[in-house]
Amino acid sequence: MKILIRNLARDVSREQLLALFEAHGRVQSCTIVMDSVTGGSKGFGFANMPVPHEAKAAIRALNNLELRGSRLRVKKAETPATAAAENAEPTAAQEGAEAPTVADGLETRPRLKKDGTPLGPRRARVFRKKS
């Protein structure tokens, strides 16, 4: 399982990060992302742990851990394809609604709240001249 470690102090080394994760299980690889211009740390890194339950235990134990004055944020890393699929708008077939149509030059599609419940239909805006 690929793990994302954010909010790393700039002076944390790869060996120190590796030691943190090895305390919770087998670590396949551990990297800190470096800035190509300055050569310093960008403040985040990745660890690969092949055993899922060890990786989850490491995430629980190391998330919010203070290391060299910075509170680490540790979570499962998302692959770009997974992140794009989660952020994409649901299709009409997935929602069980009608396909988007064009009416009066405006595209209409079902509007959803953040939790996925539908909103009511969009009302037409009316503009009036001030008298």
VOGU-3710 file (C-alpha; in Angstrom, 3 decimals, decimal comma):
1> mkilirnlar> 0,000/0,000/0,000  1,372/3,396/-0,939  1,294/5,913/1,910  1,523/9,707/1,618  3,356/11,583/4,369  2,704/15,336/4,397  3,918/18,229/6,516  7,427/16,816/6,965  10,033/19,072/8,516  12,552/20,105/5,848
11> dvsreqllal> 15,467/18,539/7,729  13,985/15,036/8,116  16,089/12,455/6,284  14,958/9,399/4,370  16,582/7,151/6,983  14,623/8,791/9,815  11,362/8,393/7,918  12,225/4,777/7,086  12,911/4,046/10,772  9,481/5,450/11,735
21> feahgrvqsc> 7,672/3,123/9,340  9,851/0,048/9,976  8,687/0,123/13,589  5,217/-0,841/12,283  6,112/-3,510/9,724  7,968/-4,284/6,532  8,710/-1,291/4,290  9,300/-1,857/0,594  10,477/1,692/-0,177  10,559/5,143/1,336
31> tivmdsvtgg> 11,190/8,434/-0,471  11,153/12,133/0,300  10,249/14,405/-2,616  13,056/16,884/-3,300  12,928/20,246/-5,064  14,974/20,058/-8,265  15,982/23,736/-8,074  17,038/24,065/-4,435  17,849/20,423/-3,735  15,932/20,603/-0,444
41> skgfgfanmp> 12,903/18,686/0,734  9,466/19,766/-0,480  7,947/18,684/2,838  6,251/15,451/1,787  7,147/11,898/0,932  5,899/8,389/0,248  6,310/4,975/1,819  5,351/1,623/0,315  4,312/-1,117/2,700  3,400/-4,458/1,059
51> vpheakaair> 1,235/-5,776/3,927  -2,068/-3,823/4,107  -2,816/-4,338/7,816  0,716/-3,193/8,747  0,284/-0,128/6,517  -3,047/0,743/8,149  -1,504/0,336/11,603  1,353/2,651/10,595  -1,106/5,253/9,273  -3,091/5,193/12,521
61> alnnlelrgs> 0,026/5,384/14,686  1,931/8,056/12,740  -0,895/10,405/11,734  -0,685/13,585/13,876  2,687/12,521/15,292  4,953/15,492/16,004  8,377/15,090/14,399  10,970/17,872/14,641  8,335/20,516/15,331  5,951/19,502/12,529
71> rlrvkkaetp> 2,789/17,454/12,973  2,804/14,708/10,328  -0,285/13,988/8,245  -0,243/10,394/7,064  -2,813/8,752/4,795  -3,202/6,250/1,986  -1,928/7,748/-1,269  -4,432/7,964/-4,102  -3,420/7,051/-7,622  -4,129/9,795/-10,190
81> ataaaenaep> -6,734/7,615/-11,950  -8,567/6,969/-8,671  -8,539/10,643/-7,692  -9,828/11,687/-11,128  -12,635/9,119/-11,003  -13,740/10,281/-7,551  -13,723/13,954/-8,538  -15,582/13,412/-11,819  -19,248/14,298/-11,976  -21,522/11,264/-11,980
91> taaqegaeap> -22,991/10,328/-15,323  -26,708/10,205/-15,923  -26,638/6,401/-15,983  -24,955/6,330/-12,562  -27,519/8,720/-11,117  -30,510/6,990/-12,665  -31,646/10,319/-14,100  -32,269/11,569/-17,585  -29,348/12,486/-19,807  -28,431/16,194/-19,880
101> tvadgletrp> -30,515/18,124/-22,383  -30,218/21,520/-23,978  -33,214/23,794/-23,393  -33,263/27,470/-24,289  -29,530/27,330/-24,964  -28,720/26,209/-21,418  -27,512/22,765/-20,461  -29,612/21,214/-17,738  -28,365/18,355/-15,614  -29,390/17,136/-12,200
111> rlkkdgtplg> -27,938/19,333/-9,478  -26,577/17,575/-6,425  -25,576/18,603/-2,924  -22,181/17,572/-1,559  -23,712/14,483/0,026  -25,238/13,394/-3,311  -28,868/14,256/-2,633  -30,630/16,105/-5,449  -31,433/19,800/-5,394  -34,616/21,211/-6,859
121> prrarvfrkk> -34,776/22,551/-10,405  -32,928/25,743/-11,222  -35,210/28,748/-11,408  -34,831/31,247/-14,210  -33,213/34,516/-13,153  -35,263/37,629/-13,732  -33,601/40,977/-14,273  -35,620/44,151/-13,829  -34,692/47,703/-14,576  -34,474/49,992/-11,588
131> s> -36,980/52,804/-11,693
//
